[in-house]
């Protein structure tokens, strides 16, 4: 009976210490997680109609719309960009693909419906598809030429 009470006493003393050690290591892991992304590639030579520049990643070939910093001085150059934390969460809602098409409830030709469901809609096809946004925190030029 005495050995059971001794074991219980040890568990009561050791368990909180182990739990706090696990919490501290979990917090350290979150703190050490990288909060920025670094990409190297080329900035477009001219801005979009919105005034923003695009960026093509040298490694993956991915194309991004740059926001957050003035990129006019880096137009047409190869740069290394580092992301900044997102400003806020934006949730877009509404009827997809359009209120008009949704109201027809399937009373449309399947081929026309497939075209209208594309990111650019029935008029633009996929040409007006929005590129992912990359919020720039820091920029530096790197050696190399853009094509």
N, CA, C and O atoms as a GROMACS GRO file, in nm:
protein
  588
    1UNK      N    1   0.082  -0.119   0.000
    1UNK     CA    2   0.000   0.000   0.000
    1UNK      C    3   0.086   0.126   0.000
    1UNK      O    4   0.053   0.226  -0.063
    2UNK      N    5   0.197   0.118   0.072
    2UNK     CA    6   0.287   0.232   0.080
    2UNK      C    7   0.354   0.258  -0.055
    2UNK      O    8   0.378   0.374  -0.090
    3UNK      N    9   0.385   0.152  -0.131
    3UNK     CA   10   0.449   0.170  -0.261
    3UNK      C   11   0.354   0.237  -0.361
    3UNK      O   12   0.400   0.314  -0.445
    4UNK      N   13   0.225   0.210  -0.354
    4UNK     CA   14   0.128   0.273  -0.442
    4UNK      C   15   0.120   0.424  -0.412
    4UNK      O   16   0.117   0.505  -0.504
    5UNK      N   17   0.117   0.459  -0.285
    5UNK     CA   18   0.109   0.601  -0.250
    5UNK      C   19   0.238   0.673  -0.289
    5UNK      O   20   0.234   0.791  -0.326
    6UNK      N   21   0.353   0.605  -0.282
    6UNK     CA   22   0.479   0.666  -0.324
    6UNK      C   23   0.478   0.692  -0.475
    6UNK      O   24   0.520   0.798  -0.521
    7UNK      N   25   0.430   0.594  -0.552
    7UNK     CA   26   0.423   0.609  -0.697
    7UNK      C   27   0.329   0.724  -0.734
    7UNK      O   28   0.361   0.804  -0.822
    8UNK      N   29   0.214   0.733  -0.670
    8UNK     CA   30   0.119   0.841  -0.695
    8UNK      C   31   0.180   0.977  -0.662
    8UNK      O   32   0.159   1.074  -0.735
    9UNK      N   33   0.254   0.984  -0.552
    9UNK     CA   34   0.318   1.111  -0.514
    9UNK      C   35   0.421   1.153  -0.619
    9UNK      O   36   0.431   1.271  -0.651
   10UNK      N   37   0.496   1.058  -0.672
   10UNK     CA   38   0.595   1.089  -0.775
   10UNK      C   39   0.524   1.138  -0.902
   10UNK      O   40   0.570   1.234  -0.965
   11UNK      N   41   0.415   1.074  -0.939
   11UNK     CA   42   0.340   1.114  -1.058
   11UNK      C   43   0.286   1.256  -1.042
   11UNK      O   44   0.292   1.336  -1.134
   12UNK      N   45   0.232   1.286  -0.924
   12UNK     CA   46   0.176   1.418  -0.899
   12UNK      C   47   0.284   1.526  -0.907
   12UNK      O   48   0.255   1.638  -0.951
   13UNK      N   49   0.406   1.495  -0.866
   13UNK     CA   50   0.514   1.594  -0.868
   13UNK      C   51   0.576   1.605  -1.007
   13UNK      O   52   0.609   1.716  -1.050
   14UNK      N   53   0.594   1.494  -1.079
   14UNK     CA   54   0.664   1.493  -1.206
   14UNK      C   55   0.574   1.535  -1.324
   14UNK      O   56   0.623   1.601  -1.416
   15UNK      N   57   0.447   1.501  -1.324
   15UNK     CA   58   0.357   1.528  -1.436
   15UNK      C   59   0.349   1.677  -1.473
   15UNK      O   60   0.360   1.711  -1.591
   16UNK      N   61   0.329   1.768  -1.375
   16UNK     CA   62   0.324   1.910  -1.414
   16UNK      C   63   0.455   1.961  -1.474
   16UNK      O   64   0.454   2.045  -1.563
   17UNK      N   65   0.567   1.910  -1.425
   17UNK     CA   66   0.696   1.953  -1.480
   17UNK      C   67   0.712   1.907  -1.624
   17UNK      O   68   0.762   1.982  -1.707
   18UNK      N   69   0.669   1.785  -1.655
   18UNK     CA   70   0.676   1.735  -1.792
   18UNK      C   71   0.581   1.813  -1.883
   18UNK      O   72   0.617   1.845  -1.997
   19UNK      N   73   0.463   1.845  -1.835
   19UNK     CA   74   0.367   1.919  -1.916
   19UNK      C   75   0.419   2.059  -1.948
   19UNK      O   76   0.403   2.106  -2.061
   20UNK      N   77   0.480   2.126  -1.852
   20UNK     CA   78   0.532   2.261  -1.879
   20UNK      C   79   0.652   2.255  -1.973
   20UNK      O   80   0.671   2.347  -2.052
   21UNK      N   81   0.732   2.150  -1.966
   21UNK     CA   82   0.846   2.136  -2.056
   21UNK      C   83   0.798   2.116  -2.200
   21UNK      O   84   0.857   2.169  -2.293
   22UNK      N   85   0.689   2.037  -2.217
   22UNK     CA   86   0.636   2.015  -2.351
   22UNK      C   87   0.576   2.144  -2.407
   22UNK      O   88   0.591   2.172  -2.525
   23UNK      N   89   0.508   2.222  -2.324
   23UNK     CA   90   0.450   2.349  -2.368
   23UNK      C   91   0.560   2.446  -2.409
   23UNK      O   92   0.545   2.516  -2.510
   24UNK      N   93   0.668   2.451  -2.335
   24UNK     CA   94   0.778   2.542  -2.368
   24UNK      C   95   0.844   2.503  -2.500
   24UNK      O   96   0.877   2.590  -2.580
   25UNK      N   97   0.863   2.372  -2.523
   25UNK     CA   98   0.926   2.330  -2.648
   25UNK      C   99   0.831   2.352  -2.766
   25UNK      O  100   0.877   2.382  -2.876
   26UNK      N  101   0.700   2.339  -2.745
   26UNK     CA  102   0.603   2.367  -2.850
   26UNK      C  103   0.602   2.514  -2.887
   26UNK      O  104   0.592   2.549  -3.004
   27UNK      N  105   0.612   2.602  -2.787
   27UNK     CA  106   0.616   2.746  -2.813
   27UNK      C  107   0.744   2.783  -2.886
   27UNK      O  108   0.744   2.870  -2.973
   28UNK      N  109   0.856   2.718  -2.849
   28UNK     CA  110   0.983   2.746  -2.916
   28UNK      C  111   0.978   2.702  -3.062
   28UNK      O  112   1.035   2.768  -3.148
   29UNK      N  113   0.910   2.591  -3.090
   29UNK     CA  114   0.899   2.544  -3.228
   29UNK      C  115   0.818   2.643  -3.312
   29UNK      O  116   0.854   2.669  -3.427
   30UNK      N  117   0.710   2.700  -3.255
   30UNK     CA  118   0.631   2.799  -3.328
   30UNK      C  119   0.712   2.926  -3.350
   30UNK      O  120   0.701   2.990  -3.455
   31UNK      N  121   0.791   2.963  -3.252
   31UNK     CA  122   0.870   3.086  -3.262
   31UNK      C  123   0.979   3.073  -3.367
   31UNK      O  124   1.012   3.171  -3.434
   32UNK      N  125   1.037   2.954  -3.382
   32UNK     CA  126   1.145   2.932  -3.477
   32UNK      C  127   1.095   2.910  -3.620
   32UNK      O  128   1.175   2.910  -3.714
   33UNK      N  129   0.964   2.891  -3.638
   33UNK     CA  130   0.911   2.867  -3.772
   33UNK      C  131   0.931   2.991  -3.859
   33UNK      O  132   0.908   3.103  -3.813
   34UNK      N  133   0.974   2.971  -3.984
   34UNK     CA  134   0.997   3.088  -4.070
   34UNK      C  135   0.865   3.158  -4.101
   34UNK      O  136   0.765   3.094  -4.134
   35UNK      N  137   0.867   3.291  -4.090
   35UNK     CA  138   0.746   3.367  -4.117
   35UNK      C  139   0.758   3.446  -4.248
   35UNK      O  140   0.667   3.520  -4.284
   36UNK      N  141   0.870   3.429  -4.317
   36UNK     CA  142   0.888   3.499  -4.444
   36UNK      C  143   0.923   3.399  -4.554
   36UNK      O  144   0.969   3.288  -4.527
   37UNK      N  145   0.900   3.442  -4.676
   37UNK     CA  146   0.933   3.361  -4.794
   37UNK      C  147   1.028   3.443  -4.879
   37UNK      O  148   1.006   3.563  -4.898
   38UNK      N  149   1.132   3.380  -4.931
   38UNK     CA  150   1.228   3.450  -5.016
   38UNK      C  151   1.224   3.388  -5.156
   38UNK      O  152   1.234   3.266  -5.171
   39UNK      N  153   1.209   3.473  -5.257
   39UNK     CA  154   1.208   3.430  -5.397
   39UNK      C  155   1.310   3.510  -5.476
   39UNK      O  156   1.336   3.626  -5.445
   40UNK      N  157   1.367   3.448  -5.578
   40UNK     CA  158   1.460   3.516  -5.667
   40UNK      C  159   1.407   3.502  -5.809
   40UNK      O  160   1.369   3.393  -5.852
   41UNK      N  161   1.404   3.614  -5.881
   41UNK     CA  162   1.354   3.611  -6.017
   41UNK      C  163   1.351   3.750  -6.077
   41UNK      O  164   1.422   3.840  -6.032
   42UNK      N  165   1.267   3.768  -6.179
   42UNK     CA  166   1.263   3.893  -6.255
   42UNK      C  167   1.133   3.970  -6.234
   42UNK      O  168   1.024   3.912  -6.229
   43UNK      N  169   1.148   4.100  -6.221
   43UNK     CA  170   1.034   4.191  -6.213
   43UNK      C  171   1.000   4.232  -6.356
   43UNK      O  172   1.089   4.254  -6.438
   44UNK      N  173   0.872   4.243  -6.385
   44UNK     CA  174   0.830   4.282  -6.521
   44UNK      C  175   0.882   4.421  -6.556
   44UNK      O  176   0.905   4.504  -6.469
   45UNK      N  177   0.900   4.444  -6.686
   45UNK     CA  178   0.952   4.572  -6.732
   45UNK      C  179   0.852   4.685  -6.724
   45UNK      O  180   0.891   4.802  -6.715
   46UNK      N  181   0.723   4.653  -6.727
   46UNK     CA  182   0.620   4.757  -6.718
   46UNK      C  183   0.509   4.708  -6.625
   46UNK      O  184   0.487   4.588  -6.612
   47UNK      N  185   0.440   4.802  -6.560
   47UNK     CA  186   0.336   4.763  -6.466
   47UNK      C  187   0.208   4.717  -6.537
   47UNK      O  188   0.188   4.742  -6.656
   48UNK      N  189   0.122   4.650  -6.461
   48UNK     CA  190  -0.011   4.614  -6.509
   48UNK      C  191  -0.096   4.740  -6.515
   48UNK      O  192  -0.050   4.847  -6.474
   49UNK      N  193  -0.216   4.731  -6.566
   49UNK     CA  194  -0.304   4.848  -6.572
   49UNK      C  195  -0.337   4.900  -6.433
   49UNK      O  196  -0.371   5.018  -6.417
   50UNK      N  197  -0.327   4.814  -6.332
   50UNK     CA  198  -0.354   4.855  -6.194
   50UNK      C  199  -0.234   4.928  -6.132
   50UNK      O  200  -0.245   4.981  -6.022
   51UNK      N  201  -0.119   4.930  -6.203
   51UNK     CA  202   0.000   4.996  -6.151
   51UNK      C  203   0.094   4.902  -6.077
   51UNK      O  204   0.202   4.943  -6.034
   52UNK      N  205   0.054   4.777  -6.061
   52UNK     CA  206   0.136   4.679  -5.991
   52UNK      C  207   0.226   4.607  -6.091
   52UNK      O  208   0.192   4.594  -6.209
   53UNK      N  209   0.340   4.561  -6.043
   53UNK     CA  210   0.434   4.487  -6.127
   53UNK      C  211   0.414   4.338  -6.102
   53UNK      O  212   0.363   4.297  -5.999
   54UNK      N  213   0.457   4.258  -6.200
   54UNK     CA  214   0.454   4.114  -6.184
   54UNK      C  215   0.596   4.063  -6.163
   54UNK      O  216   0.693   4.134  -6.189
   55UNK      N  217   0.606   3.940  -6.115
   55UNK     CA  218   0.733   3.879  -6.082
   55UNK      C  219   0.730   3.735  -6.128
   55UNK      O  220   0.631   3.665  -6.105
   56UNK      N  221   0.836   3.689  -6.193
   56UNK     CA  222   0.847   3.550  -6.236
   56UNK      C  223   0.959   3.485  -6.156
   56UNK      O  224   1.074   3.530  -6.162
   57UNK      N  225   0.926   3.380  -6.081
   57UNK     CA  226   1.023   3.310  -5.997
   57UNK      C  227   1.121   3.234  -6.087
   57UNK      O  228   1.080   3.165  -6.180
   58UNK      N  229   1.250   3.248  -6.058
   58UNK     CA  230   1.356   3.184  -6.138
   58UNK      C  231   1.353   3.033  -6.124
   58UNK      O  232   1.385   2.961  -6.219
   59UNK      N  233   1.317   2.982  -6.006
   59UNK     CA  234   1.323   2.838  -5.981
   59UNK      C  235   1.200   2.765  -6.035
   59UNK      O  236   1.212   2.668  -6.110
   60UNK      N  237   1.080   2.812  -5.999
   60UNK     CA  238   0.958   2.740  -6.034
   60UNK      C  239   0.890   2.794  -6.159
   60UNK      O  240   0.809   2.723  -6.219
   61UNK      N  241   0.921   2.917  -6.198
   61UNK     CA  242   0.852   2.978  -6.311
   61UNK      C  243   0.717   3.035  -6.274
   61UNK      O  244   0.643   3.082  -6.360
   62UNK      N  245   0.684   3.032  -6.144
   62UNK     CA  246   0.557   3.087  -6.098
   62UNK      C  247   0.551   3.238  -6.118
   62UNK      O  248   0.652   3.307  -6.109
   63UNK      N  249   0.430   3.287  -6.146
   63UNK     CA  250   0.412   3.430  -6.172
   63UNK      C  251   0.327   3.489  -6.060
   63UNK      O  252   0.223   3.434  -6.023
   64UNK      N  253   0.372   3.603  -6.004
   64UNK     CA  254   0.306   3.667  -5.891
   64UNK      C  255   0.280   3.814  -5.920
   64UNK      O  256   0.351   3.877  -5.999
   65UNK      N  257   0.179   3.868  -5.856
   65UNK     CA  258   0.148   4.012  -5.860
   65UNK      C  259   0.210   4.071  -5.734
   65UNK      O  260   0.177   4.028  -5.623
   66UNK      N  261   0.299   4.170  -5.749
   66UNK     CA  262   0.372   4.226  -5.635
   66UNK      C  263   0.295   4.341  -5.572
   66UNK      O  264   0.247   4.430  -5.642
   67UNK      N  265   0.285   4.339  -5.440
   67UNK     CA  266   0.224   4.448  -5.364
   67UNK      C  267   0.312   4.476  -5.242
   67UNK      O  268   0.399   4.396  -5.208
   68UNK      N  269   0.288   4.588  -5.179
   68UNK     CA  270   0.356   4.618  -5.053
   68UNK      C  271   0.470   4.717  -5.064
   68UNK      O  272   0.487   4.797  -4.972
   69UNK      N  273   0.548   4.716  -5.169
   69UNK     CA  274   0.660   4.809  -5.188
   69UNK      C  275   0.653   4.866  -5.328
   69UNK      O  276   0.596   4.805  -5.418
   70UNK      N  277   0.711   4.983  -5.345
   70UNK     CA  278   0.719   5.043  -5.478
   70UNK      C  279   0.826   4.969  -5.557
   70UNK      O  280   0.942   4.967  -5.516
   71UNK      N  281   0.787   4.910  -5.667
   71UNK     CA  282   0.879   4.827  -5.745
   71UNK      C  283   0.925   4.895  -5.873
   71UNK      O  284   0.997   4.834  -5.952
   72UNK      N  285   0.885   5.020  -5.896
   72UNK     CA  286   0.918   5.090  -6.020
   72UNK      C  287   1.069   5.096  -6.044
   72UNK      O  288   1.113   5.083  -6.158
   73UNK      N  289   1.148   5.114  -5.940
   73UNK     CA  290   1.294   5.122  -5.954
   73UNK      C  291   1.359   4.989  -5.988
   73UNK      O  292   1.476   4.986  -6.025
   74UNK      N  293   1.285   4.879  -5.974
   74UNK     CA  294   1.339   4.746  -6.000
   74UNK      C  295   1.283   4.685  -6.130
   74UNK      O  296   1.307   4.567  -6.158
   75UNK      N  297   1.209   4.762  -6.207
   75UNK     CA  298   1.145   4.711  -6.330
   75UNK      C  299   1.249   4.654  -6.425
   75UNK      O  300   1.349   4.719  -6.457
   76UNK      N  301   1.226   4.532  -6.471
   76UNK     CA  302   1.314   4.466  -6.567
   76UNK      C  303   1.442   4.410  -6.508
   76UNK      O  304   1.529   4.365  -6.583
   77UNK      N  305   1.456   4.410  -6.377
   77UNK     CA  306   1.579   4.362  -6.313
   77UNK      C  307   1.555   4.228  -6.242
   77UNK      O  308   1.443   4.192  -6.208
   78UNK      N  309   1.665   4.157  -6.220
   78UNK     CA  310   1.659   4.035  -6.142
   78UNK      C  311   1.680   4.074  -5.996
   78UNK      O  312   1.776   4.143  -5.963
   79UNK      N  313   1.590   4.029  -5.909
   79UNK     CA  314   1.592   4.068  -5.769
   79UNK      C  315   1.565   3.949  -5.679
   79UNK      O  316   1.520   3.844  -5.723
   80UNK      N  317   1.595   3.969  -5.552
   80UNK     CA  318   1.556   3.876  -5.446
   80UNK      C  319   1.455   3.950  -5.362
   80UNK      O  320   1.484   4.058  -5.310
   81UNK      N  321   1.336   3.893  -5.347
   81UNK     CA  322   1.232   3.958  -5.268
   81UNK      C  323   1.200   3.871  -5.147
   81UNK      O  324   1.200   3.748  -5.155
   82UNK      N  325   1.172   3.938  -5.037
   82UNK     CA  326   1.136   3.871  -4.913
   82UNK      C  327   0.996   3.917  -4.876
   82UNK      O  328   0.968   4.037  -4.879
   83UNK      N  329   0.909   3.824  -4.840
   83UNK     CA  330   0.771   3.858  -4.809
   83UNK      C  331   0.760   3.929  -4.676
   83UNK      O  332   0.847   3.917  -4.589
   84UNK      N  333   0.653   4.004  -4.662
   84UNK     CA  334   0.619   4.064  -4.534
   84UNK      C  335   0.494   3.994  -4.483
   84UNK      O  336   0.422   3.933  -4.562
   85UNK      N  337   0.466   4.002  -4.354
   85UNK     CA  338   0.346   3.936  -4.304
   85UNK      C  339   0.220   3.993  -4.370
   85UNK      O  340   0.217   4.111  -4.405
   86UNK      N  341   0.119   3.911  -4.388
   86UNK     CA  342  -0.003   3.961  -4.452
   86UNK      C  343  -0.067   4.071  -4.368
   86UNK      O  344  -0.065   4.065  -4.245
   87UNK      N  345  -0.123   4.171  -4.435
   87UNK     CA  346  -0.184   4.284  -4.366
   87UNK      C  347  -0.310   4.241  -4.292
   87UNK      O  348  -0.329   4.276  -4.176
   88UNK      N  349  -0.396   4.167  -4.358
   88UNK     CA  350  -0.519   4.119  -4.296
   88UNK      C  351  -0.578   4.008  -4.381
   88UNK      O  352  -0.539   3.990  -4.496
   89UNK      N  353  -0.668   3.936  -4.326
   89UNK     CA  354  -0.737   3.828  -4.396
   89UNK      C  355  -0.852   3.887  -4.476
   89UNK      O  356  -0.934   3.962  -4.421
   90UNK      N  357  -0.859   3.855  -4.602
   90UNK     CA  358  -0.968   3.902  -4.686
   90UNK      C  359  -1.048   3.784  -4.736
   90UNK      O  360  -0.993   3.690  -4.794
   91UNK      N  361  -1.177   3.788  -4.715
   91UNK     CA  362  -1.265   3.681  -4.760
   91UNK      C  363  -1.357   3.739  -4.866
   91UNK      O  364  -1.428   3.837  -4.842
   92UNK      N  365  -1.356   3.678  -4.984
   92UNK     CA  366  -1.442   3.723  -5.093
   92UNK      C  367  -1.560   3.628  -5.102
   92UNK      O  368  -1.544   3.506  -5.093
   93UNK      N  369  -1.676   3.683  -5.121
   93UNK     CA  370  -1.794   3.600  -5.130
   93UNK      C  371  -1.877   3.635  -5.251
   93UNK      O  372  -1.839   3.720  -5.331
   94UNK      N  373  -1.989   3.570  -5.262
   94UNK     CA  374  -2.080   3.598  -5.372
   94UNK      C  375  -2.116   3.472  -5.447
   94UNK      O  376  -2.066   3.364  -5.417
   95UNK      N  377  -2.202   3.487  -5.544
   95UNK     CA  378  -2.242   3.372  -5.624
   95UNK      C  379  -2.136   3.343  -5.728
   95UNK      O  380  -2.082   3.435  -5.790
   96UNK      N  381  -2.107   3.214  -5.748
   96UNK     CA  382  -2.006   3.175  -5.845
   96UNK      C  383  -2.073   3.091  -5.952
   96UNK      O  384  -2.153   3.005  -5.914
   97UNK      N  385  -2.051   3.105  -6.075
   97UNK     CA  386  -1.962   3.197  -6.142
   97UNK      C  387  -2.019   3.336  -6.157
   97UNK      O  388  -1.942   3.431  -6.168
   98UNK      N  389  -2.151   3.353  -6.159
   98UNK     CA  390  -2.211   3.486  -6.166
   98UNK      C  391  -2.354   3.475  -6.117
   98UNK      O  392  -2.413   3.367  -6.124
   99UNK      N  393  -2.413   3.584  -6.068
   99UNK     CA  394  -2.552   3.578  -6.024
   99UNK      C  395  -2.647   3.540  -6.138
   99UNK      O  396  -2.744   3.468  -6.116
  100UNK      N  397  -2.618   3.587  -6.258
  100UNK     CA  398  -2.704   3.557  -6.372
  100UNK      C  399  -2.702   3.408  -6.405
  100UNK      O  400  -2.808   3.347  -6.424
  101UNK      N  401  -2.584   3.351  -6.410
  101UNK     CA  402  -2.571   3.210  -6.443
  101UNK      C  403  -2.628   3.123  -6.331
  101UNK      O  404  -2.691   3.020  -6.359
  102UNK      N  405  -2.609   3.163  -6.207
  102UNK     CA  406  -2.662   3.087  -6.095
  102UNK      C  407  -2.815   3.088  -6.096
  102UNK      O  408  -2.877   2.989  -6.058
  103UNK      N  409  -2.875   3.198  -6.139
  103UNK     CA  410  -3.022   3.210  -6.142
  103UNK      C  411  -3.083   3.121  -6.248
  103UNK      O  412  -3.200   3.084  -6.238
  104UNK      N  413  -3.007   3.086  -6.351
  104UNK     CA  414  -3.061   3.002  -6.457
  104UNK      C  415  -3.074   2.857  -6.414
  104UNK      O  416  -3.145   2.780  -6.479
  105UNK      N  417  -3.008   2.818  -6.308
  105UNK     CA  418  -3.022   2.686  -6.246
  105UNK      C  419  -3.014   2.572  -6.345
  105UNK      O  420  -3.099   2.483  -6.346
  106UNK      N  421  -2.913   2.573  -6.429
  106UNK     CA  422  -2.890   2.461  -6.519
  106UNK      C  423  -2.964   2.474  -6.651
  106UNK      O  424  -2.953   2.384  -6.734
  107UNK      N  425  -3.037   2.581  -6.674
  107UNK     CA  426  -3.109   2.599  -6.798
  107UNK      C  427  -3.022   2.660  -6.906
  107UNK      O  428  -3.070   2.740  -6.986
  108UNK      N  429  -2.896   2.623  -6.910
  108UNK     CA  430  -2.801   2.678  -7.006
  108UNK      C  431  -2.728   2.561  -7.071
  108UNK      O  432  -2.716   2.454  -7.011
  109UNK      N  433  -2.680   2.583  -7.190
  109UNK     CA  434  -2.605   2.482  -7.262
  109UNK      C  435  -2.480   2.443  -7.181
  109UNK      O  436  -2.410   2.533  -7.134
  110UNK      N  437  -2.450   2.313  -7.161
  110UNK     CA  438  -2.334   2.274  -7.082
  110UNK      C  439  -2.201   2.331  -7.132
  110UNK      O  440  -2.113   2.361  -7.052
  111UNK      N  441  -2.187   2.347  -7.264
  111UNK     CA  442  -2.063   2.404  -7.317
  111UNK      C  443  -2.050   2.550  -7.278
  111UNK      O  444  -1.942   2.595  -7.239
  112UNK      N  445  -2.160   2.627  -7.288
  112UNK     CA  446  -2.158   2.767  -7.247
  112UNK      C  447  -2.133   2.780  -7.097
  112UNK      O  448  -2.062   2.871  -7.053
  113UNK      N  449  -2.190   2.690  -7.020
  113UNK     CA  450  -2.172   2.692  -6.874
  113UNK      C  451  -2.026   2.666  -6.838
  113UNK      O  452  -1.974   2.729  -6.747
  114UNK      N  453  -1.960   2.574  -6.909
  114UNK     CA  454  -1.819   2.544  -6.882
  114UNK      C  455  -1.730   2.663  -6.915
  114UNK      O  456  -1.634   2.691  -6.843
  115UNK      N  457  -1.761   2.733  -7.023
  115UNK     CA  458  -1.684   2.852  -7.060
  115UNK      C  459  -1.705   2.962  -6.957
  115UNK      O  460  -1.609   3.028  -6.917
  116UNK      N  461  -1.828   2.983  -6.914
  116UNK     CA  462  -1.859   3.089  -6.818
  116UNK      C  463  -1.796   3.061  -6.682
  116UNK      O  464  -1.771   3.153  -6.605
  117UNK      N  465  -1.772   2.932  -6.651
  117UNK     CA  466  -1.715   2.895  -6.522
  117UNK      C  467  -1.565   2.923  -6.513
  117UNK      O  468  -1.508   2.916  -6.404
  118UNK      N  469  -1.500   2.954  -6.624
  118UNK     CA  470  -1.357   2.982  -6.625
  118UNK      C  471  -1.328   3.110  -6.546
  118UNK      O  472  -1.416   3.195  -6.535
  119UNK      N  473  -1.206   3.125  -6.492
  119UNK     CA  474  -1.174   3.242  -6.408
  119UNK      C  475  -1.200   3.376  -6.474
  119UNK      O  476  -1.238   3.471  -6.405
  120UNK      N  477  -1.180   3.389  -6.605
  120UNK     CA  478  -1.203   3.515  -6.673
  120UNK      C  479  -1.346   3.535  -6.718
  120UNK      O  480  -1.381   3.642  -6.767
  121UNK      N  481  -1.429   3.434  -6.704
  121UNK     CA  482  -1.568   3.443  -6.746
  121UNK      C  483  -1.585   3.408  -6.893
  121UNK      O  484  -1.491   3.362  -6.958
  122UNK      N  485  -1.704   3.430  -6.944
  122UNK     CA  486  -1.736   3.394  -7.082
  122UNK      C  487  -1.670   3.487  -7.182
  122UNK      O  488  -1.642   3.445  -7.294
  123UNK      N  489  -1.645   3.612  -7.144
  123UNK     CA  490  -1.591   3.710  -7.238
  123UNK      C  491  -1.439   3.696  -7.252
  123UNK      O  492  -1.388   3.693  -7.364
  124UNK      N  493  -1.368   3.688  -7.141
  124UNK     CA  494  -1.222   3.690  -7.143
  124UNK      C  495  -1.157   3.552  -7.139
  124UNK      O  496  -1.035   3.543  -7.156
  125UNK      N  497  -1.231   3.446  -7.119
  125UNK     CA  498  -1.169   3.314  -7.104
  125UNK      C  499  -1.082   3.314  -6.980
  125UNK      O  500  -1.126   3.359  -6.874
  126UNK      N  501  -0.961   3.264  -6.990
  126UNK     CA  502  -0.872   3.262  -6.874
  126UNK      C  503  -0.775   3.379  -6.874
  126UNK      O  504  -0.688   3.386  -6.787
  127UNK      N  505  -0.787   3.471  -6.969
  127UNK     CA  506  -0.692   3.582  -6.979
  127UNK      C  507  -0.699   3.675  -6.859
  127UNK      O  508  -0.597   3.733  -6.822
  128UNK      N  509  -0.815   3.692  -6.798
  128UNK     CA  510  -0.828   3.784  -6.688
  128UNK      C  511  -0.812   3.716  -6.552
  128UNK      O  512  -0.847   3.774  -6.449
  129UNK      N  513  -0.760   3.594  -6.550
  129UNK     CA  514  -0.741   3.523  -6.424
  129UNK      C  515  -0.645   3.601  -6.335
  129UNK      O  516  -0.541   3.648  -6.382
  130UNK      N  517  -0.679   3.612  -6.209
  130UNK     CA  518  -0.598   3.690  -6.116
  130UNK      C  519  -0.477   3.609  -6.071
  130UNK      O  520  -0.490   3.492  -6.034
  131UNK      N  521  -0.360   3.672  -6.073
  131UNK     CA  522  -0.238   3.607  -6.027
  131UNK      C  523  -0.232   3.611  -5.875
  131UNK      O  524  -0.290   3.701  -5.814
  132UNK      N  525  -0.165   3.515  -5.813
  132UNK     CA  526  -0.150   3.521  -5.668
  132UNK      C  527  -0.069   3.643  -5.627
  132UNK      O  528   0.022   3.686  -5.699
  133UNK      N  529  -0.103   3.699  -5.513
  133UNK     CA  530  -0.036   3.819  -5.463
  133UNK      C  531   0.085   3.781  -5.378
  133UNK      O  532   0.079   3.688  -5.298
  134UNK      N  533   0.194   3.853  -5.396
  134UNK     CA  534   0.312   3.839  -5.312
  134UNK      C  535   0.338   3.975  -5.249
  134UNK      O  536   0.373   4.070  -5.319
  135UNK      N  537   0.321   3.985  -5.118
  135UNK     CA  538   0.340   4.112  -5.046
  135UNK      C  539   0.489   4.126  -5.014
  135UNK      O  540   0.544   4.051  -4.934
  136UNK      N  541   0.554   4.224  -5.078
  136UNK     CA  542   0.699   4.243  -5.067
  136UNK      C  543   0.733   4.322  -4.941
  136UNK      O  544   0.677   4.429  -4.916
  137UNK      N  545   0.827   4.268  -4.865
  137UNK     CA  546   0.876   4.338  -4.746
  137UNK      C  547   1.012   4.401  -4.771
  137UNK      O  548   1.036   4.515  -4.732
  138UNK      N  549   1.101   4.326  -4.837
  138UNK     CA  550   1.236   4.374  -4.868
  138UNK      C  551   1.272   4.331  -5.010
  138UNK      O  552   1.226   4.228  -5.059
  139UNK      N  553   1.354   4.414  -5.075
  139UNK     CA  554   1.398   4.387  -5.212
  139UNK      C  555   1.547   4.416  -5.220
  139UNK      O  556   1.596   4.511  -5.160
  140UNK      N  557   1.619   4.333  -5.294
  140UNK     CA  558   1.759   4.364  -5.327
  140UNK      C  559   1.788   4.306  -5.464
  140UNK      O  560   1.741   4.198  -5.500
  141UNK      N  561   1.867   4.381  -5.540
  141UNK     CA  562   1.904   4.332  -5.674
  141UNK      C  563   2.008   4.224  -5.662
  141UNK      O  564   2.090   4.225  -5.570
  142UNK      N  565   2.005   4.130  -5.755
  142UNK     CA  566   2.104   4.022  -5.761
  142UNK      C  567   2.161   4.018  -5.901
  142UNK      O  568   2.096   4.061  -5.996
  143UNK      N  569   2.284   3.967  -5.916
  143UNK     CA  570   2.343   3.960  -6.049
  143UNK      C  571   2.264   3.867  -6.141
  143UNK      O  572   2.211   3.765  -6.098
  144UNK      N  573   2.259   3.903  -6.266
  144UNK     CA  574   2.188   3.821  -6.364
  144UNK      C  575   2.101   3.908  -6.451
  144UNK      O  576   2.069   4.021  -6.416
  145UNK      N  577   2.064   3.854  -6.564
  145UNK     CA  578   1.984   3.928  -6.659
  145UNK      C  579   1.845   3.866  -6.671
  145UNK      O  580   1.828   3.746  -6.656
  146UNK      N  581   1.747   3.951  -6.696
  146UNK     CA  582   1.611   3.905  -6.722
  146UNK      C  583   1.589   3.896  -6.871
  146UNK      O  584   1.647   3.973  -6.948
  147UNK      N  585   1.506   3.804  -6.913
  147UNK     CA  586   1.479   3.787  -7.056
  147UNK      C  587   1.349   3.851  -7.093
  147UNK      O  588   1.309   3.848  -7.209
   0.00000   0.00000   0.00000
